[in-house]
Amino acid sequence: MIDKKDFGGTVGVIGSGRGIYVASLFILNIGLARSLGTEGFGSFQQIFIFSVFFMIFSIGIPETMYFFLPRLNDEERSEFISQTLYLLTVSGIFVALFLWFGASVFAKIQKNPSLEQSLKIFGIYGAFIVASSFSDPVFIIFKRVKYLFILSALHGLFFIVLTVWQYITEFSILILFVAMCLFGLFKLILALTFLIKIRSVTGKIHFLHFKNTVLLQLSFALPIALSNTIDIISRWLDKFVISFFLGTESLGIFSVGAIEIPFVSVFVASVYSVISPVLNSLHHKKDYEGFIKLITKTLKFTAKIVWPICAYLFIFADHLIPLVFTNSFKGSVEPFRIYLLLMPLRIFLFGVIIIALGQPRAVFWAALGSLIVNIFLNIFLVIQIGFLGPAIATVVSTYLQVIWLITFILINLRVKIHVLIPFRVLFDIGLTSLLSVMIAFTLTRAFENDLRVVFTSLTIFLVSYIFLGSQAGLFRILSITNIAKGNYFGKKDKN
């Protein structure tokens, strides 16, 4: 298992690999948006929306590994991994069949029948991705994160090559998805090869072998799967609504506004992937003080990175979007700013905490409540105010969900909110971020060229944040290099 001394390097390695992958998706979106235009990019997004089924059909199986593997002996772990491989393989087949036979219906719903063949191929790619989703928990828990880095980095490099290839040759979307399908098969084979190489620590793996604990695993996975499904639907609901009510071109513009910030998603996911098995272990040992301390320290650490990024992007979005995606996507700025209001919540991944508490059903009920609110608000607001309605609906429903989850955790841990959430430090981080971005804005407001504004303001902002942060005691200037190296539990951070 991962211990505190391993956190820095582990987060760094995982984050680097995932960073390449997520950045490549960002680059792919930029390349396609620039080469296909708003209409063509909207068609691509109409297909990519169905990646939601990849997570839905994994039915929460990968997440169960974080909970069970730290609690099992060597022999039981081997059997559990074998069982997981079987379940994920079956789930992957269901993904392919679901999208293959449902492609014509989904294309008609999207009012774009030309998508049918691409959807079928995309489903096969999804089958391979679902089947290989065991890799994250296995390689993290058994300290083989270098394999995880290789898988993520190769996936990212593939998308980068694909972007350049499409940009130069302007081949069809169908060819793009065929290439993705072939790579998905390659990734699955490589992941299984790495799994065989670590059999000295995992034990002998019987591929596709059905084990008698499958009902226990599924019973634990089901609430997680339902929660994930609801959460995913909530996350993509706005795009479905935009596509249905406003059409392909609006979806292309809206999708840019709703785009994930690569570094933030990778950074937060990497940190919480690493602490997830540790939280499970601490709870299993009934070390509640250590459990709370780890959560608090993680919130401080992630906020120092995420919140300043949020502040900068919000103020300078009107320069960044046209610069990166061309002036055709100026309409993406407003939804982009609305979605940035969700970024401060990114440090609060309380679903991970609740699962570690052994209460996955609570995540499900919170997600279900949020989805109901989200559906109502999406439809109501898109009719009432149009383009920006679904973005506002998503933000409101997400905030309500997080408030409910925080309340549930406080009740179960029997602590007051200030014990779990370090408000003083978070206030200092937020204030420092706002002051830094206002300094950058004031000194560059007279500039007109987008490239000059972005380059100059980012330099001023980073210098201001590091200086003001050191004065506020958030970190020492010399410790910035430690943070860059992923030194999460460094001694220099006294907060």
N, C-alpha and C positions, 0 to 999 in steps of 0.2 A: 504493500500500500504506500501511498504518497505521504511523507511526513513534512513538517514545516520547513526543514532544511532543503527539501526538494522543490518547494513551491516556485521559487524564482525561476530556476532553469526550466521546470516543467511548463509553467505558464508561458515563458519565452518561446520554447520550442513549439508548443501547440499553437500559440498565437501567431508565430511566424508562418507556419504552414497554412493555417486557416486564413491568415492575412493575404497570402498570395492568392488563395482560392476566391475569397470574397472580393478582393480588389479586381480579380480577373472578370468576375461577373459584372462589376461596376464598369470596367473597360468594355466588356461585351455590349452592355446597354448603351454606353456612349457611342461606340462604333456603329451599332445598328440604328440608333436614333439619328446620327448624322448622315448615314448612307441611305436609310430607308425613308426618312422623313416622318412626319407625324402619323400619316395613314398607315404606312408599312410597319412602323414600329408598334403601332396599336395592334396590328394583326399578329405580330410576334408575341405581344403581351397576352393576347387572347388565348394563345396556346400555352404559354408559360404559366398562366394562372393555374392550370391544372396540375402543376407540381405540388399543389396542396394535397393531392391524393397520395403522394409518396410518403408523407408523414402520417396521413390518416391510415393507410394500409399497413404501416409498420406496427400499428395497434399498441404503441407504448412499449414494445418489447425491448428496444435498446435501453430505455430508462430503467427497466427492472434490474438490469445488470449492475447498475450503480448501487442499488439497494441490497441485492442478494449476494453478490460475489464477496464483499468484505465480511459476510457473515457465515460463509461456507468453508468446510475443510477442503483439502486438496482434491480428494476424490469427487466430492460433491460439485466442486467448481468445474471439473472436466465434464461431468454429466450435464451440468447446467448450460455450459457453452454449447455442447452438442445439440441440446434441445433448442437453444436459441437459434442456431443455424437452421434447423429444420423449420421453425416457425417463420423466420424471415424469408426463407426460400418460398414457402407456400404463399406468404403475403405478397412477395414480389410477383409471383405468377398471377395472383388476383389483380394486381395493378395493371399488368399488361392486358389481361382479358377485359377488364372493366373499361379501359380507354379504347381498346380495339373495337369492341362491339358497341360502345356508346359514342364513338367518334362522330357519327353522322348526326345524332341527336344533339350533342354538345355544340357542333358547328352551327346547326340551325338555331339553337338558342342564342348563340352569339351573333346571329344574322350574318354569318360568313361561311357558306358551305365549302369554300375552297380550302378550309382548314382541315378537312376530314383526314386526308392521308398523313399529314404532318402529326396530327393528334395520335394516330395509330402508332407511328414510329416513336413518338415521345413516350408513349406508354411502355414500350419495350425498354427504353432507356431508364424509365422509372423502376422497372422490375429489377434491373441490375443494381441501381442505387439503393433500393430497399434491402436487397439481399446482402449488400456489403456494409450495411449500417451498424453491424456488430463491432466494427473496427474501432470506433471512438472509445467506448467504455472498456473494451478488452485491452487495448494498447495503453490506455491511461492507467488503469488499475494495476496492470502487470509491469508498469514502468518501461514500456517500449514505445515511448512517444516519438522516437526517431522514425518508426514505421508510419505513424500517423502523419508526421511531417511530410514524408515522401508521398503518401497518398494524396494529401491536400495540395501539396505543391505541384504535383504532376497534373492534377485536375485543373488547377489554376493556370498552369502553363498551356494546357490544352485549349482553354477558353481564350487565352491571349492569342495563340496561333490561329484559332478559328476566327477571331475578330479581324485580325490582319488579312487573312485569306478572303473573308467575305468582303471586306472593305476594298480590296484590290480587284477581285474578280466579279463581285456583285452576284454571286450565285444565289439560287432560290432558298427560301426558308426550309423547304423539304430536305435539301442536301445538308443544310446545317443540322437538322435533327437526326439525319442518318449518321453523320459524323459523331454526334453526341452518343448515339446508341452504341456504336462500335467502341467508343472510349469507355462507356459504362461497363461493357463486358470485360475489357482489359483491366479496369480498376477492380472488379470483383475477383478476377483470377489472381491479381497481385495481392489483394488483401488476404485471400485464402492461403497464398504462398507464405506470406509473413506469419500467418497464424500457425502454420505447420512448423515454421522455424523456431517458434517459442514454446513448442510442446514440452520442453523440459520444465517450464514453470506452470503451464496450463494443464499438463497431463495429456494423455492420449485423447484426441478428438475423434469421435465417430460421426462423420459428416452425415447430416440428414437423418440422424437417429432419434427416434421418438422416445422420450423418457417419462417416467411415471409422475414427475413433479410438474408436468405441463399445466395441469389445472390450477395449481398453486400460483404459478407464474402468470397465467392468464387472468386469474382472479385479481392479482395485484396490478396487472397491466391494464385491465379494462377501464378503471376510473381514470388512469393516466391517459389512455387512448382517447376516451371520450372528452377529457379536458383538452388534450392537444387538438382534437378534431374541432371542437368548438372554438378554441383559441385561433386556429388556423383559418376557419371560416370567418371569424370576426376580423382577422387581419386582412383577408382578401375580399371581404364582402363589399367594401367601398369600390373596388375595381370592377366587380361584377355589376354593381348598381350603375356605375358610370357607363360601362359597356352596354348594358341593357337599355338605359334611358337616353344616353347621349351619343352613343356610337363609337366607332373605331378611332377617329381622329382625336376626340376628347379623351379617350382612354390613353392614347399615346402621350398626350400632354400631361394628364393626371398621373400617369405611371412615373414620369420623371419627378414630379412633385412629391410622390410617395416613396421615392427610391431610398434604399437603406444606405446609411453612411458606412462604407466598408470597414474602416478601422474600429469604429465603435462597436459594431455587432460582433466582430471577431474578438476584440479585447474582452468584452463582458462575457461572451460565451466561453472563452478560454479560461477565464478566472473561475467561473462557476462550474465548469466541467471538472476542474481540479479540486475545488473545495467540496463538491457533491459527495464523493466517497468519504472524505474526512468528516463531514457533518454526520453522515450515516454512522460512521464508526464512533464518534463522540456521543451520539444519542444512544447507540447500542450499549456503550459503557456507562451511560447515565451521567456523563460529565456535562451537565447543563451549563455550568459556568464557562467551560471552554467552548461550548456550542455557541453561546451568546457572544463571547469575546471574539470568536472567529467571524461571526456575522458582522459585528460592529466594525472590526478592522477592515473587512472587505468593503463595506459601504464607504468608509473614508478613502480607501485606496482608489476605488473605481470612480468616485465623484471627482477626485483631483484630475482625472484624465477626461472624463466624459463631459462634465459641466462646462469647462472652458470651451470645448469644441462646439457645444450647443450654442453658447453665447455668440461666438464668432460667426458661425454659419447663419444664425438668425439675422444678424445685422447686415451681413454682406451677401445675402442670398441673391439680391437683384444684380450683383456683378458676377457671381459665380455661375449661376444657371446659364445665362447667355454665353458666357465664355466657354463653358464645357460642352453644352449641347446645341449651340447656335441660337440665333435670335428667334427661330421658329418656336422655341420652347419658353419664351418669356412668360407665357401664361402659367407655367409651372411654379413660378416663384411664390405665389400666395398659398397654394396647398402645401408647398415645401415648408413654409414658415409655420403653418398650422401643425404639421406633423412633427416639427422640431419641439413642440410643446410636450411631446411624449418622451423626449430624450432624457430629461431629468429623472424620469421613472426607470430608466434602463439599469440603474444601479440596484433597484429593488426587485431582484428576481426571487420573489418570495415563494413561487411555485416550487423551486428547488428546496427551500427550507421546509415547506409543508410536507413534501415527499419524504425528506429525511426524518420528519417527525412521525412518519408512518401513517399519514392521514391524506392519501391522494384524493379521496372523495371530496374533501373540502375544496380542492383545486377545481374539481369538476363543477360543483355547484356555483362557485364564483364565476367560472367561465360561462356556464349556462346563463346565469343572470345577466352577465355582460353582453352575451350574444343577443338575448331577447331585447335588451335596451338598444343595442347597436342596430338590429334589423329595423326596429320601429323608427329610430332617429334617422337612419340612412334614407329610408324611403320618404319619410316626412320632409326631411330637409332638402333632398334633391328635388322634390316637387316644389317646395316653397322658395328656396334660394338658389337652386341649380348646382353648378359645378363644384362649389366649395362645401356643399352640404354634407356629403359623405365623409370628408376629412374632419369636419367638426364633430360629427356623430361618433367617429372612431375615437377621437381624443376624449370626449366626455365619457363614453362607456368604459374606456380603459382606466380612467382615473377612479371611477366608481368601483371597478373590480379590484384595483390595488388597495383602496381604502378597506374593502371587506377582507382581503387577505391579511393585511397588517393587523386588523382587529382580531382575526382568528388566531394568528400566531401569538399575539400578546396574551390572549386568554389561555392558550395551551402551555405557554412557557411561564405563565403567572408572573409576568414582569410588567412594569410600567413602560410606556412608549419611549421615554427618554433614556431608559437603560439599554434598549435595543438600537435606537436610532440616535446617532451622535449629532444632535441639532446644532450645537455650537460650532463644531468643525464644518458642518455642511453650510451653515450661514456664512462662515469665513470664506469658504470656497466659492459660493455663489456671488458674494460681494466682490471678491477679488476678480472673478471672471468678468463681471459687469463693468467694473472700473477699467480693466484692461482693454475691453472691446470698445468702450467709449473713448478712451485715449486714441486708439487706432482709428476710430471713425472720425474724430475731430481733426486729426492730422492729415487725413486723406480725403475729406469731403469735397475739396476743390478739384480733385482729379476727375477726369472724364473717361479715360481709357480703362476698360475693365481689367486688362492684364496688369497695368501699372497699379491700379487700386488694390487688386488681390495680393500681388507680390509685396507691395510696400506695407499694406495694413497687416498682413500676416506676420511680417518681420517685427513690426512695432508691437503687435499683440503678444507674440511669444516672449519678447524681451520684457514687456510690462508685466505679464503674468508670472514669469519666473522671479522677477524682482519683487513685486508686491506680495507674491506668495511666500517668499523667503522672509519678508518683513512681518507678515502675519503669522509666521511660525508654522505654515503648512508643510514646508520642507526647507532644507538648506540647499543653496545653489549647488554645492558640491555633490549633493545626493541625487541630483537630476540624472547623472550618469547611471546611478544604481537603479533608478526607476526605469530608465531606458533598457536596462539589462533584465528587467523583470524581478528586481530584488524586492519582492513583496514584503518580506519580514525583516527588512533592514533595520538596524539599530538606530539609525539616524532619525527616523520618523518617530517623534515623541507623541504624536497625536494618536 
